[in-house]
Structures are given as structure tokens and as C-alpha cells.
Amino acid sequence: MADITLYELPGCPYCAKVIDTLEQLGLEYDTVEVPSDHAERTEVKEVSGQTGVPVIVDEAHGVNGMDESDDIVEYLERTYAAEA
Ligand SMILES: N[C@@H](CCC(=O)N[C@@H](CS)C(=O)NCC(=O)O)C(=O)O
């Protein structure tokens, strides 16, 4: 199991932006595909308090449900760019 988990939806452009960053940085990550029906997105709601995606969890760095793709990209670059 990878340190980072990405909640995503195939075809979501905001998720694609985060995936591009994860791959550019060479990071391993697991994905959880959320249901297309918002009412069924219980897991991502529990994790992040809302039902939008993308959301990441990176427990090793105390990140337990970050949403907003711009914030996630900025976080990943700040945290991992030096290690890449
Ligand atoms: N501002 C958000 C927008 C994300 C967004 O609109 N995601 C879509 C899927 S592509 C979604 O989950 N929309 C439902 C919602 O935001 O509740 C971001 O950049 O992360």
C-alpha cells in the first residue's frame, strides 16, 4: 500500500492535473474511484468533509483529506519536489 491515496473520478480534469503531478514527481499512490452519484460518496465525505474530487490522504505527512486540486498540486510540489 502506497503512502498517498487519491480519491478520483475517471475523466475528471482536476484529478488528471493531480495525477500528472504525482507522476512527474515519481510518487507511488493508490486510487479510490468515487461513485458518480454524489449521494453515494460516503467514504470521500468521511475523509474530507465534502464530496468533490480530487482528494488526497498522505498520513505520513499528516494530510487526512485535502481537497482543491490547486492546493494538492502545491502541497505535493512543496513536499516532494526536493526528493524527486
Ligand atoms: N475546485 C475543485 C473542482 C473540482 C471539481 O469540480 N471536481 C468535480 C469532478 S471533475 C466534482 O467532484 N464535482 C462535484 C463537487 O465539487 O462536489 C478543484 O479544483 O479541485
PDBQT file of the ligand as one rigid body, heavy atoms in Angstrom, charges set to zero:
ROOT
HETATM    1  N1  LIG A 101     -12.255  23.372  -7.382  1.00  0.00    +0.000 N 
HETATM    2  C1  LIG A 101     -12.201  21.969  -7.427  1.00  0.00    +0.000 C 
HETATM    3  C2  LIG A 101     -13.143  21.489  -8.505  1.00  0.00    +0.000 C 
HETATM    4  C3  LIG A 101     -13.193  20.007  -8.541  1.00  0.00    +0.000 C 
HETATM    5  C4  LIG A 101     -14.411  19.520  -9.289  1.00  0.00    +0.000 C 
HETATM    6  O1  LIG A 101     -15.238  20.301  -9.822  1.00  0.00    +0.000 OA
HETATM    7  N2  LIG A 101     -14.485  18.180  -9.329  1.00  0.00    +0.000 N 
HETATM    8  C5  LIG A 101     -15.631  17.539  -9.895  1.00  0.00    +0.000 C 
HETATM    9  C6  LIG A 101     -15.266  16.285 -10.663  1.00  0.00    +0.000 C 
HETATM   10  S1  LIG A 101     -14.301  16.738 -12.102  1.00  0.00    +0.000 SA
HETATM   11  C7  LIG A 101     -16.513  17.171  -8.741  1.00  0.00    +0.000 C 
HETATM   12  O2  LIG A 101     -16.237  16.293  -7.939  1.00  0.00    +0.000 OA
HETATM   13  N3  LIG A 101     -17.572  17.944  -8.634  1.00  0.00    +0.000 N 
HETATM   14  C8  LIG A 101     -18.513  17.777  -7.601  1.00  0.00    +0.000 C 
HETATM   15  C9  LIG A 101     -18.278  18.644  -6.408  1.00  0.00    +0.000 C 
HETATM   16  O3  LIG A 101     -17.403  19.519  -6.465  1.00  0.00    +0.000 OA
HETATM   17  O4  LIG A 101     -18.956  18.431  -5.400  1.00  0.00    +0.000 OA
HETATM   18  C10 LIG A 101     -10.762  21.530  -7.648  1.00  0.00    +0.000 C 
HETATM   19  O5  LIG A 101     -10.014  22.179  -8.402  1.00  0.00    +0.000 OA
HETATM   20  O6  LIG A 101     -10.390  20.530  -7.019  1.00  0.00    +0.000 OA
ENDROOT
TORSDOF 0
